[in-house]
Amino acid sequence: MIPDNIKKDHVFMAIKEIDENGIPASRNSTKFQLSYNNRLYPPKYVLSLANKYANGKELQPWEFSGGVETNNFLEKLGFKIVSKAPSKIKTGPEKDNKDCHVARSKGGMKNKHNHRCSECKNTIIDMFRVIFGNVKIEHKMEIKARLEDYIHESYYKDLAAIYNALKNYRGNESFVRSKFLKSCDLYIPQPGFVVELDESQHFSEARKISLTHYPKGLKTGFNVNKWIEQCEKIMSKDNNPHDRDEQRAWYDTLRDFLPLIKGLQPTVRISLLDYTWCELDPNKEEDVELFKSLVLNIDTEKKENNKSSEKVRIATACLQSDGHYTNESRTRLLFELIDKLDQKADLILLPAGFYQTSNDPKTLYARLNKVIGQYLEKLNSNMAICLGIDGRCGLDQMAVLFTRNGLQAIGRKFYPTDFEEIDGADSYLSLEL
């Protein structure tokens, strides 16, 4: 039974606590949601917390009933209860959503799935709640929309290049008609980044143009090259109004520049076209880990006051060779590995002696620094590559680390095993002779 001394203010305090701490996965609602201030909350969990402020302790789930009892109590206090079936995020006219569910035949095969599926969006939101706790839906953030608003910023030239490319695309010059951007789809306060859920209209020729003009140093929470490929494949057109594609591409660009504009972590983009997100279960650990691997291969470091840490994903590669190979063939093999593991691993660990030279190893550094660094930069990848270089026919055995910013670290093997002969050194940091 629900104590009748729970008042509206107690519910407000419960909502505030949820905003700050998130929702435990076991307390998410299955049928109904409390709608407040354009956000949704599980009614029964709200009342559990509200009792803590009214009577000093949280109500346990078995102490009262959800559904009719909970909903009626909250509605009498003036709160709005809605079915969970509608999307947590506005998804356009209802006609677009009529086939948004996953239909299955008797054999279990998928029959149809619409990219506007509201349950896909609900699942994504619940996944972020499980991982990060607090998730703000349709979050209003003051982001200026006009190019001239950024004229004094260091990144103005980059934005101007994108804006002018969009303007020259079809000759539309006045596609910015708002002073500020609309609300972002999701905002994760800790560690602090925006999430955008991209439907088909976000993959247009105009969007491709904007993406191809992104500066090399811009950090993004998605694979820019993959988004360009999606644009080329889908080529969506929205001519209502006539310059809508340019407008949408520009607004998406500004959200991608939020690390520079607002000092946030890189903006995460999730394509609603390339995965059936509603098939994942936020209550299953293996599904949460899969979601992380699909979405969160990004630079979302925690703030100093956030004590949790992300795991580093390391991929090791073992090679079998009969000795007939070249450094060029090894480079091609490395590029294949990078292509396969990008967005799936943070570090590729390759064998010792991956590259070999009869000269000092340092004769390879400049060339590899350019080749590997440029390849990672082209992919906009945050991956690191650690590999070995043998010089002077094995007398020098070096370990090197590359990122898209080039050569980051060098270490020397300085103590041989019983079957090795290497040039002795005082330590792994010893310089080459």
Order of alpha helices (4+ residues) and beta strands (2+ residues): alpha-beta-beta-alpha-alpha-beta-beta-beta-alpha-beta-alpha-beta-beta-alpha-alpha-alpha-alpha-beta-alpha-beta-alpha-beta-beta-alpha-beta-beta-beta
